């Protein structure tokens, strides 16, 4: 079963938002600059997380298809003999 892209990417975006916001706050940035950077970090986190989940889903789907194909070939060869 493929992973849910939106929920995982959303979680990554929220974590990135608060992490970048906290770092900006600790370094003494103004709230406006801190919020702009946090929003940019959240967008980048969402896009990056989305691409990563799509890649993982592609690998999982390919592995599942290979496994099912091999098991079907095994069953077909058992029926021939």
Long-range contacts (C-beta under 8 A, 24 or more apart in sequence): 2-57, 2-60, 2-61, 3-53, 3-56, 3-57, 3-60, 5-50, 5-53, 5-54, 5-57, 8-49, 8-53, 9-45, 9-46, 9-49, 9-50, 9-53, 10-46, 11-49, 12-45, 12-46, 12-48, 12-49, 13-42, 13-43, 13-45, 13-46, 13-49, 14-42, 15-45, 16-41, 16-42, 16-44, 16-45, 16-46, 17-41, 17-42, 17-45
